[in-house]
């Protein structure tokens, strides 16, 4: 029982912001699964800023995408046919074989997921996005009672989960995002204590000082650049920074001039902790227990922007960088 599947391939490495000519769409025929293999129809796939790094040849914690081959990314799908008794048609599985409608793979490439949550939640608050937020806030930043928390890209996939967790744990949370629509989202939906539209502020540092007159104790950095500079300026002595990503620089062809005040990390005795969620998979059970409990109590919700069909996948990816999306950027395939 074979099936046809379309996939998105990287044809050349982008210079600056990716353009359509950097990619191609191809259709392949998937054979029936052999022993120890499964055939999967993807239902959802996610778009993550880190995918931009894999489009270049720069060394990183994951290898670059190969030219002429389908790209990869987290996806959730259903087993269509199985060559392994541990998997049956209809089983929900998670994989890193996104950017395609379906695939054949060894069972070692897929992981079963329960149906106690919406399938796409395993790409959002109950997936690597949520684990990134949870690990960064509770472990890298070592959140303590009474901390004032500042989050950049607070309306994004990771940022919106960070904000929700910090709020449900009783903290004052200030978020920054670009544009009045996102600022309203931070205020009206996430119920943050302070919401900064950084695009409307001549000085992000002054805006953060107004929102946090007593300083900040934790900074969750998704952006880098001017946001990191503002956080350094307003940080209290001994503040902890969780350095998750620097999306402001992913499409840049020149190094960022900011932050220009890194010496404050010394004078204020700050802790700047970079982290990679993939190195914390041993905490997955504890993380899932927390988010399932919070979701059941109505304290944690999936914030998502959905694009329909593989044809919209490049639009969804570009939406990460042009400010179109709120929350988790997803492509619905099934």
C-alpha positions as a LaTeX table, in Angstrom:
\begin{tabular}{lrrr}
\hline
Residue & $x$ (\AA) & $y$ (\AA) & $z$ (\AA) \\
\hline
Unk1 & 0.00 & 0.00 & 0.00 \\
Unk2 & 1.95 & 2.98 & $-1.26$ \\
Unk3 & 1.01 & 6.64 & $-1.19$ \\
Unk4 & 2.10 & 9.79 & $-2.94$ \\
Unk5 & 3.60 & 12.62 & $-0.94$ \\
Unk6 & 4.76 & 16.13 & $-1.74$ \\
Unk7 & 7.79 & 17.62 & $-0.02$ \\
Unk8 & 9.71 & 20.90 & 0.14 \\
Unk9 & 13.39 & 20.77 & $-0.76$ \\
Unk10 & 16.20 & 23.26 & $-0.23$ \\
Unk11 & 17.78 & 24.03 & $-3.61$ \\
Unk12 & 20.25 & 26.74 & $-2.62$ \\
Unk13 & 21.42 & 28.39 & 0.58 \\
Unk14 & 19.68 & 31.74 & 1.23 \\
Unk15 & 21.64 & 34.96 & 1.36 \\
Unk16 & 19.76 & 37.08 & 3.86 \\
Unk17 & 16.01 & 36.51 & 3.96 \\
Unk18 & 15.00 & 33.31 & 2.12 \\
Unk19 & 13.14 & 33.71 & $-1.18$ \\
Unk20 & 10.95 & 31.26 & $-3.12$ \\
Unk21 & 13.76 & 30.45 & $-5.55$ \\
Unk22 & 15.75 & 28.89 & $-2.69$ \\
Unk23 & 13.23 & 26.03 & $-2.52$ \\
Unk24 & 11.38 & 23.54 & $-4.71$ \\
Unk25 & 8.33 & 21.30 & $-4.38$ \\
Unk26 & 8.59 & 17.66 & $-5.40$ \\
Unk27 & 6.23 & 14.67 & $-5.43$ \\
Unk28 & 7.44 & 11.20 & $-4.48$ \\
Unk29 & 5.87 & 7.75 & $-4.37$ \\
Unk30 & 6.17 & 6.12 & $-0.96$ \\
Unk31 & 6.47 & 2.34 & $-0.98$ \\
Unk32 & 4.71 & 0.10 & 1.56 \\
Unk33 & 6.60 & $-0.14$ & 4.85 \\
Unk34 & 9.06 & $-2.97$ & 5.28 \\
Unk35 & 9.80 & $-4.83$ & 8.53 \\
Unk36 & 10.53 & $-2.32$ & 11.32 \\
Unk37 & 9.17 & 0.58 & 9.27 \\
Unk38 & 6.03 & 2.72 & 9.33 \\
Unk39 & 4.21 & 4.79 & 6.74 \\
Unk40 & 2.98 & 8.09 & 8.16 \\
Unk41 & 0.62 & 10.78 & 6.90 \\
Unk42 & 1.56 & 14.07 & 8.52 \\
Unk43 & $-1.31$ & 16.05 & 10.05 \\
Unk44 & 0.58 & 19.10 & 11.29 \\
Unk45 & 4.06 & 20.55 & 10.98 \\
Unk46 & 5.68 & 23.43 & 12.77 \\
Unk47 & 7.77 & 26.38 & 11.64 \\
Unk48 & 10.61 & 27.32 & 13.98 \\
Unk49 & 13.19 & 30.14 & 13.71 \\
Unk50 & 16.03 & 27.64 & 14.22 \\
Unk51 & 15.23 & 26.20 & 10.78 \\
Unk52 & 16.78 & 29.31 & 9.27 \\
Unk53 & 20.14 & 28.34 & 10.74 \\
Unk54 & 19.98 & 24.90 & 9.14 \\
Unk55 & 19.53 & 26.50 & 5.72 \\
Unk56 & 23.10 & 27.83 & 5.93 \\
Unk57 & 26.37 & 25.90 & 6.09 \\
Unk58 & 27.40 & 27.43 & 9.40 \\
Unk59 & 28.32 & 24.94 & 12.13 \\
Unk60 & 25.68 & 24.57 & 14.80 \\
Unk61 & 24.25 & 22.06 & 17.27 \\
Unk62 & 22.40 & 20.35 & 14.39 \\
Unk63 & 23.70 & 19.66 & 10.87 \\
Unk64 & 22.61 & 21.89 & 7.97 \\
Unk65 & 19.86 & 20.84 & 5.57 \\
Unk66 & 21.17 & 19.00 & 2.52 \\
Unk67 & 20.70 & 20.67 & $-0.85$ \\
Unk68 & 18.27 & 18.91 & $-3.16$ \\
Unk69 & 16.63 & 16.99 & $-0.32$ \\
Unk70 & 13.51 & 17.52 & 1.76 \\
Unk71 & 14.05 & 19.71 & 4.78 \\
Unk72 & 13.18 & 18.53 & 8.28 \\
Unk73 & 11.24 & 19.80 & 11.25 \\
Unk74 & 8.90 & 18.60 & 13.98 \\
Unk75 & 5.61 & 17.12 & 12.76 \\
Unk76 & 2.70 & 15.12 & 14.11 \\
Unk77 & 1.00 & 12.48 & 11.99 \\
Unk78 & $-0.93$ & 9.24 & 11.89 \\
Unk79 & 0.32 & 5.77 & 11.08 \\
Unk80 & $-1.16$ & 4.66 & 7.74 \\
Unk81 & 0.55 & 1.27 & 7.53 \\
Unk82 & 2.99 & $-0.49$ & 9.82 \\
Unk83 & 5.68 & $-3.12$ & 9.49 \\
Unk84 & 6.18 & $-3.25$ & 13.24 \\
Unk85 & 3.77 & $-4.79$ & 15.79 \\
Unk86 & 4.37 & $-1.93$ & 18.23 \\
Unk87 & 2.63 & 0.53 & 15.87 \\
Unk88 & $-0.84$ & 0.25 & 14.34 \\
Unk89 & $-2.75$ & 2.30 & 11.77 \\
Unk90 & $-4.31$ & 5.30 & 13.45 \\
Unk91 & $-1.58$ & 5.72 & 16.07 \\
Unk92 & $-0.57$ & 9.34 & 16.62 \\
Unk93 & 3.19 & 9.87 & 16.25 \\
Unk94 & 5.69 & 12.70 & 16.51 \\
Unk95 & 8.73 & 12.93 & 14.26 \\
Unk96 & 11.30 & 15.34 & 12.88 \\
Unk97 & 10.17 & 14.57 & 9.32 \\
Unk98 & 8.14 & 17.65 & 8.56 \\
Unk99 & 8.19 & 19.70 & 5.35 \\
Unk100 & 6.44 & 16.76 & 3.65 \\
Unk101 & 2.95 & 15.30 & 3.52 \\
Unk102 & 4.01 & 11.78 & 4.40 \\
Unk103 & 6.99 & 9.49 & 4.77 \\
Unk104 & 8.36 & 5.98 & 5.25 \\
Unk105 & 10.80 & 5.66 & 8.14 \\
Unk106 & 12.20 & 3.17 & 10.65 \\
Unk107 & 10.19 & 3.08 & 13.87 \\
Unk108 & 13.20 & 4.60 & 15.63 \\
Unk109 & 12.36 & 7.88 & 13.85 \\
Unk110 & 8.88 & 8.23 & 15.36 \\
Unk111 & 7.49 & 8.51 & 18.88 \\
Unk112 & 3.95 & 7.71 & 19.97 \\
Unk113 & 1.83 & 10.48 & 21.47 \\
Unk114 & $-1.36$ & 10.25 & 23.50 \\
Unk115 & $-4.61$ & 11.72 & 22.24 \\
Unk116 & $-5.36$ & 13.48 & 25.52 \\
Unk117 & $-4.37$ & 16.78 & 23.91 \\
Unk118 & $-5.05$ & 18.27 & 20.46 \\
Unk119 & $-2.47$ & 16.74 & 18.08 \\
Unk120 & $-0.87$ & 20.12 & 17.29 \\
Unk121 & $-0.26$ & 20.73 & 21.01 \\
Unk122 & 2.68 & 18.32 & 20.70 \\
Unk123 & 4.27 & 20.90 & 18.40 \\
Unk124 & 3.41 & 23.75 & 20.78 \\
Unk125 & 3.07 & 23.93 & 24.54 \\
Unk126 & 3.44 & 20.12 & 24.92 \\
Unk127 & 6.31 & 19.81 & 22.44 \\
Unk128 & 9.81 & 21.18 & 21.98 \\
Unk129 & 8.42 & 24.72 & 21.99 \\
Unk130 & 6.95 & 24.20 & 25.44 \\
Unk131 & 10.00 & 22.33 & 26.68 \\
Unk132 & 12.17 & 25.25 & 25.55 \\
Unk133 & 10.02 & 27.69 & 27.52 \\
Unk134 & 9.86 & 25.45 & 30.61 \\
Unk135 & 13.58 & 24.62 & 30.69 \\
Unk136 & 14.64 & 28.19 & 29.98 \\
Unk137 & 12.43 & 29.73 & 32.62 \\
Unk138 & 12.67 & 27.17 & 35.42 \\
Unk139 & 16.20 & 25.84 & 34.92 \\
Unk140 & 18.37 & 28.21 & 32.84 \\
Unk141 & 16.90 & 31.30 & 34.52 \\
Unk142 & 16.16 & 29.48 & 37.81 \\
Unk143 & 12.90 & 31.37 & 38.40 \\
Unk144 & 12.43 & 32.38 & 42.05 \\
Unk145 & 9.43 & 33.73 & 43.96 \\
Unk146 & 8.97 & 37.46 & 43.46 \\
Unk147 & 11.00 & 37.68 & 40.25 \\
Unk148 & 10.01 & 40.29 & 37.69 \\
Unk149 & 10.22 & 38.63 & 34.27 \\
Unk150 & 10.89 & 40.28 & 30.90 \\
Unk151 & 10.23 & 38.28 & 27.70 \\
Unk152 & 11.18 & 39.31 & 24.17 \\
Unk153 & 9.18 & 38.04 & 21.17 \\
Unk154 & 6.50 & 37.51 & 23.80 \\
Unk155 & 3.76 & 36.92 & 21.24 \\
Unk156 & 5.68 & 34.13 & 19.50 \\
Unk157 & 5.56 & 30.38 & 19.96 \\
Unk158 & 8.10 & 30.07 & 22.78 \\
Unk159 & 7.53 & 33.55 & 24.20 \\
Unk160 & 3.77 & 33.10 & 24.64 \\
Unk161 & 4.35 & 29.88 & 26.61 \\
Unk162 & 7.02 & 31.55 & 28.77 \\
Unk163 & 4.60 & 34.38 & 29.57 \\
Unk164 & 1.80 & 31.99 & 30.49 \\
Unk165 & 3.99 & 29.87 & 32.76 \\
Unk166 & 5.45 & 32.88 & 34.54 \\
Unk167 & 1.99 & 34.39 & 35.04 \\
Unk168 & 0.38 & 31.20 & 36.36 \\
Unk169 & 3.26 & 30.91 & 38.82 \\
Unk170 & 2.40 & 34.36 & 40.16 \\
Unk171 & 5.05 & 36.61 & 38.64 \\
Unk172 & 4.95 & 40.12 & 37.23 \\
Unk173 & 5.59 & 39.65 & 33.51 \\
Unk174 & 6.53 & 42.26 & 30.91 \\
Unk175 & 6.56 & 41.33 & 27.25 \\
Unk176 & 7.83 & 43.00 & 24.10 \\
Unk177 & 6.44 & 42.44 & 20.61 \\
Unk178 & 6.16 & 44.41 & 17.37 \\
Unk179 & 3.04 & 46.32 & 16.39 \\
Unk180 & $-0.23$ & 47.39 & 18.06 \\
Unk181 & $-1.97$ & 44.07 & 17.25 \\
Unk182 & 0.65 & 42.10 & 19.13 \\
Unk183 & 0.78 & 44.60 & 21.97 \\
Unk184 & $-2.99$ & 44.21 & 22.39 \\
Unk185 & $-2.57$ & 40.42 & 22.35 \\
Unk186 & $-0.07$ & 40.63 & 25.21 \\
Unk187 & $-2.42$ & 42.81 & 27.23 \\
Unk188 & $-5.84$ & 41.37 & 26.42 \\
Unk189 & $-5.12$ & 37.67 & 25.88 \\
Unk190 & $-1.98$ & 36.87 & 27.86 \\
Unk191 & $-2.91$ & 39.42 & 30.56 \\
Unk192 & 0.66 & 40.63 & 31.01 \\
Unk193 & 1.53 & 43.34 & 33.52 \\
Unk194 & 3.37 & 45.33 & 30.87 \\
Unk195 & 3.30 & 45.18 & 27.07 \\
Unk196 & 5.81 & 47.04 & 24.92 \\
Unk197 & 5.41 & 47.66 & 21.19 \\
Unk198 & 9.10 & 47.96 & 20.46 \\
Unk199 & 8.43 & 49.25 & 16.94 \\
Unk200 & 6.67 & 52.30 & 18.38 \\
Unk201 & 9.38 & 53.11 & 20.94 \\
Unk202 & 12.30 & 55.41 & 20.10 \\
Unk203 & 14.16 & 53.79 & 23.02 \\
Unk204 & 13.39 & 50.23 & 24.06 \\
Unk205 & 15.52 & 50.72 & 27.17 \\
Unk206 & 13.42 & 53.68 & 28.31 \\
Unk207 & 10.21 & 51.79 & 27.55 \\
Unk208 & 11.38 & 48.84 & 29.65 \\
Unk209 & 12.39 & 51.18 & 32.47 \\
Unk210 & 8.83 & 52.59 & 32.51 \\
Unk211 & 7.27 & 49.12 & 32.49 \\
Unk212 & 9.64 & 47.79 & 35.18 \\
Unk213 & 10.40 & 50.71 & 37.54 \\
Unk214 & 11.90 & 48.28 & 40.07 \\
Unk215 & 14.06 & 46.53 & 37.45 \\
Unk216 & 13.91 & 42.97 & 36.12 \\
Unk217 & 15.19 & 39.77 & 37.71 \\
Unk218 & 14.75 & 37.37 & 34.78 \\
Unk219 & 15.10 & 37.97 & 31.06 \\
Unk220 & 14.03 & 35.31 & 28.55 \\
Unk221 & 15.83 & 36.27 & 25.34 \\
Unk222 & 14.40 & 35.22 & 21.98 \\
Unk223 & 15.61 & 38.25 & 20.03 \\
Unk224 & 19.08 & 39.52 & 21.01 \\
Unk225 & 20.28 & 42.90 & 19.74 \\
Unk226 & 18.49 & 45.93 & 21.17 \\
Unk227 & 16.27 & 43.76 & 23.39 \\
Unk228 & 19.28 & 42.20 & 25.08 \\
Unk229 & 20.81 & 45.66 & 25.45 \\
Unk230 & 17.66 & 46.99 & 27.15 \\
Unk231 & 17.52 & 44.00 & 29.49 \\
Unk232 & 21.14 & 44.48 & 30.51 \\
Unk233 & 20.45 & 48.14 & 31.28 \\
Unk234 & 17.36 & 47.51 & 33.43 \\
Unk235 & 18.47 & 44.27 & 35.11 \\
Unk236 & 18.75 & 44.17 & 38.86 \\
Unk237 & 21.95 & 42.93 & 40.50 \\
Unk238 & 22.18 & 39.17 & 40.20 \\
Unk239 & 19.51 & 38.88 & 37.49 \\
Unk240 & 19.47 & 35.70 & 35.40 \\
Unk241 & 19.15 & 35.68 & 31.61 \\
Unk242 & 17.96 & 32.61 & 29.69 \\
Unk243 & 19.46 & 32.99 & 26.20 \\
Unk244 & 17.18 & 30.99 & 23.93 \\
Unk245 & 17.55 & 32.57 & 20.50 \\
Unk246 & 18.38 & 35.76 & 18.65 \\
Unk247 & 15.86 & 35.96 & 15.82 \\
Unk248 & 16.77 & 39.57 & 15.05 \\
Unk249 & 20.06 & 38.31 & 13.58 \\
Unk250 & 19.03 & 35.13 & 11.73 \\
Unk251 & 18.57 & 36.81 & 8.35 \\
Unk252 & 21.28 & 39.44 & 8.84 \\
Unk253 & 24.32 & 39.51 & 6.62 \\
Unk254 & 26.24 & 41.77 & 9.04 \\
Unk255 & 26.91 & 41.31 & 12.78 \\
Unk256 & 24.64 & 43.22 & 15.16 \\
Unk257 & 26.06 & 46.31 & 16.84 \\
Unk258 & 24.03 & 45.63 & 19.98 \\
Unk259 & 24.37 & 44.98 & 22.82 \\
Unk260 & 26.82 & 47.79 & 23.47 \\
Unk261 & 26.62 & 47.53 & 27.26 \\
Unk262 & 27.73 & 43.98 & 27.94 \\
Unk263 & 30.02 & 45.22 & 30.71 \\
Unk264 & 26.88 & 45.51 & 32.86 \\
Unk265 & 26.89 & 41.71 & 33.07 \\
Unk266 & 30.08 & 42.13 & 35.09 \\
Unk267 & 29.18 & 45.12 & 37.24 \\
Unk268 & 25.72 & 43.75 & 38.09 \\
Unk269 & 26.99 & 40.17 & 38.54 \\
Unk270 & 24.44 & 38.84 & 36.05 \\
Unk271 & 24.17 & 35.24 & 34.92 \\
Unk272 & 23.75 & 34.83 & 31.16 \\
Unk273 & 22.88 & 31.19 & 30.50 \\
Unk274 & 22.55 & 29.90 & 26.97 \\
Unk275 & 20.71 & 26.62 & 26.57 \\
Unk276 & 19.54 & 24.11 & 23.96 \\
Unk277 & 16.30 & 22.27 & 24.76 \\
Unk278 & 17.55 & 19.12 & 23.00 \\
Unk279 & 20.07 & 18.72 & 25.80 \\
Unk280 & 17.27 & 18.53 & 28.38 \\
Unk281 & 15.19 & 15.64 & 27.06 \\
Unk282 & 15.73 & 13.87 & 30.40 \\
Unk283 & 13.27 & 16.39 & 31.86 \\
Unk284 & 10.49 & 15.56 & 29.38 \\
Unk285 & 8.34 & 13.56 & 31.81 \\
Unk286 & 8.41 & 16.29 & 34.47 \\
Unk287 & 7.69 & 18.92 & 31.83 \\
Unk288 & 4.72 & 17.01 & 30.37 \\
Unk289 & 3.30 & 16.44 & 33.85 \\
Unk290 & 3.36 & 20.18 & 34.48 \\
Unk291 & 1.86 & 21.29 & 31.17 \\
Unk292 & $-0.86$ & 18.62 & 31.22 \\
Unk293 & $-1.84$ & 19.74 & 34.72 \\
Unk294 & $-1.85$ & 23.43 & 33.77 \\
Unk295 & $-3.82$ & 22.76 & 30.59 \\
Unk296 & $-6.41$ & 20.68 & 32.44 \\
Unk297 & $-6.82$ & 23.54 & 34.92 \\
Unk298 & $-7.36$ & 26.03 & 32.09 \\
Unk299 & $-4.15$ & 27.92 & 32.91 \\
Unk300 & $-2.19$ & 27.08 & 29.76 \\
Unk301 & $-3.55$ & 27.29 & 26.21 \\
Unk302 & $-2.17$ & 26.82 & 22.74 \\
Unk303 & $-1.70$ & 30.12 & 20.93 \\
Unk304 & $-1.34$ & 29.38 & 17.22 \\
Unk305 & $-1.41$ & 30.75 & 13.69 \\
Unk306 & $-2.43$ & 28.10 & 11.15 \\
Unk307 & $-1.66$ & 27.95 & 7.42 \\
Unk308 & $-3.54$ & 25.36 & 5.35 \\
Unk309 & $-1.62$ & 22.96 & 3.13 \\
Unk310 & 1.99 & 22.33 & 2.15 \\
Unk311 & 1.69 & 25.04 & $-0.52$ \\
Unk312 & 1.55 & 27.63 & 2.29 \\
Unk313 & 4.58 & 26.31 & 4.14 \\
Unk314 & 6.96 & 28.98 & 2.83 \\
Unk315 & 4.43 & 31.69 & 3.70 \\
Unk316 & 4.26 & 30.25 & 7.21 \\
Unk317 & 8.05 & 30.20 & 7.50 \\
Unk318 & 8.37 & 33.79 & 6.32 \\
Unk319 & 5.66 & 34.74 & 8.81 \\
Unk320 & 8.14 & 33.99 & 11.59 \\
Unk321 & 10.24 & 36.94 & 10.47 \\
Unk322 & 7.79 & 39.46 & 9.01 \\
Unk323 & 5.57 & 39.69 & 12.07 \\
Unk324 & 2.44 & 38.07 & 10.60 \\
Unk325 & 1.88 & 35.35 & 13.17 \\
Unk326 & 0.77 & 35.09 & 16.77 \\
Unk327 & 1.94 & 32.18 & 18.89 \\
Unk328 & 3.00 & 28.90 & 17.35 \\
Unk329 & 3.36 & 28.97 & 13.55 \\
Unk330 & 1.77 & 25.79 & 12.17 \\
Unk331 & 0.93 & 24.23 & 8.82 \\
Unk332 & $-2.10$ & 21.94 & 8.76 \\
Unk333 & $-1.55$ & 19.04 & 6.36 \\
Unk334 & $-4.20$ & 16.44 & 7.19 \\
\hline
\end{tabular}
